[in-house]
Structures are given as structure tokens and as C-alpha cells.
Amino acid sequence: MTQSIEHNQLAPLMWGEKRYHTWNSHLRQVHGQKIFKVALDGGFTCPNRDGEITTGGCTFCSARGSGDFAGNRRDDLVKQFQDVKKKMHDKWPDAKYIGYFQAFSNTYAPVGELREMYEIVLEQEGVVGLSIATRPDCLPDDVVEYLAELNQRTYLWVELGLQTMHEKTADIINRAHDFQCFLDGVEKLRKHGIRTCVHIIHGLPGETREMMLQTVEACAKMDVQGIKIHLLHLLRNTPMMKQYEQGLIQFMSMEDYVQLVVDSLEILPPDISIHRITGDGPPDQLIGPMWSMKKWEVLNEIDAELARRDTWQGKYAKPRLAKS
């Protein structure tokens, strides 16, 4: 059955003190307490690196497969989990956890290997679920069937990297799958009711503000439950360094980024939870933009701009059909 989701455009929608549907507020609503992710490196690679599809990887992706803040892949998953959890517990001593398979493509292995890794994390005390980052072309039927099984007995998210809907940009960043592949991946997951989070990047080479918002509009129409909005940041020793040296990379200013994020929030349906709204990298690896290291300043400016405009997530969103 499908139903139309209506949006209140007369008064501000609020999630606590926020004018957008934060990941934190979503987790508190579902679990009734603070939950944080424990980022793990399962030792995976990627078909965009090992030659299965191509080599080189996405040009923005770090040597650690965008898992720069995950555990040490030389350690087993239990040690990684305990080490990362300990660091986070200083801030949230009473929280529970989501095991986050972050680095590289975390469904790119036989089901038996995936089962062994996922289950050992689910066995850790205080774990309420898993979040699994992967590519839409790494979802063979047997893997999806196992994910569907997991979805029946734990709190599960699968995160898929789109970055952009534009094929020209996808070629520039060597994404190595097309937009239709992404849509097919979402459909596979949603057939089983698996919560799906889409990753996009603002500031990719050659993209205009209009192009970036077209990607947001495409996401707003999808049957996805979450979104991560990343800022393009350039890291040392990535293939994108060559594009930077060729003058193809123009860093966004913080002011432009804040305006673009608020524009994006206005057109995203309010039922989509915002898992991330900016991005940063390891300080010793970051080339730019350097203002991205001021994470709280960026977040505060986004809040301030929402208030200045008297706007909120979903203010201009079009009703969409949601599966139930």
C-alpha cells in the first residue's frame, strides 16, 4: 500500500531545537536514548579498486577507503570495537551502539564472510544494530537476502554512495557505476524494507549550484530514509590531487556551502533523517577547504541561516509516495 506524505508548510517543523531531522533525534525517537556509531574497518576492498570493475577508485576516496576515522584494520573487529567505543564513551558514558562498517565496500565479499563479521559485532554488549556502507553494484541477490534476514532481527541501515546524479561528473570522479545502477540498488534493498541512506557530495569538480540541487531533488523523490550531505574536501595522496593540480577543483566557501545546505534541506522531505550535514578529513591529510575543520562553526552557521530565513527541512518539499 502507498500513502502520500503531506508536509506542513505553514509553521516551522522542529526536531528538538533543530529545524532539520537530525540523525540524533531519529535515533533517540527509535531507541529512547543516545546511540552512537562505532566505526569499523572490516578489511574489505572495492571493485572500483581491485580491477573487478576498474582500478584507481573514486578520485576523492582516501587510501583508507573513506574510513579514516574507523578502527585499525590490522586489529580484529572485537578489538576495533572496544578501542573506538572507549574513545566515544568519554563523551556519552550511558550510550549504546551501532556497529558501523565504514571503510571501502562492506558487502563486497561472500555471504559466509559477511555473516561472520556482522554477527561478531552484533554480539558485542550494548550493540543495537548495524550500519553498512557499500556500493550499489555490490548487492548480489544472496547478500541482499542475508541483509533482509538481518533486518528482521536487528536495527539495520545500508548506506549507498551516489555522490551525484550527473553522469559526466560520475565519469570525472571515476565512480564506475551509473545512476540507474544506484536506483536499482535502492530498489533491491527497499523490497525488503531495509532502511537506506544515500550519500551525496556538494562541490564536485565542474558542478554548478543547479546541478547539486538537481541531485538533492532526485534524492527527495527516492524511497530512501536517510541522507548524508558531504562537503568535498581534498585529501593528500588521492587521485583527485591530479585534478586539483590541473585546476579542476575549486573549493567552496563556507558561506556558499551553508547556503547550499539550507537550500537542500528545504526540498528534502521531513521524514528523511539527516545523517550528516558537512564533512571533514584528518587534519594531517587535508588540503582544503581548511574551514571544514571548524565543524561546529559550520553546523552553527547552518542553524543560524535556517533561523534567518525562517525555514526548515521540507518547507518546499513535494509530497512523495512512501511504501508501507
Secondary structure, DSSP 8 states (H G I E B T S, - for coil): -EEE-----SS---BTTBSS-BHHHHHHHHHSS-EEEEEE--S---TTTSSSS-SS--TT--TTTT-TTS--TTS-HHHHHHHHHHHHHTT-TT-EEEEEE-SS-TT-S-HHHHHHHHHHHHTSTTEEEEEEEE-TTS--HHHHHHHHHHHHHSEEEEEEEEE-S-HHHHHHTT--S-HHHHHHHHHHHHTTT-EEEEEEEET-TT--HHHHHHHHHHHHHSS-SEEEEEE--EETTSTHHHHHHTT------HHHHHHHHHHHHHHS-TTSEEEES-----TTTEEE-GGGG-HHHHHHHHHHHHHHHT--TTTT----EEE-
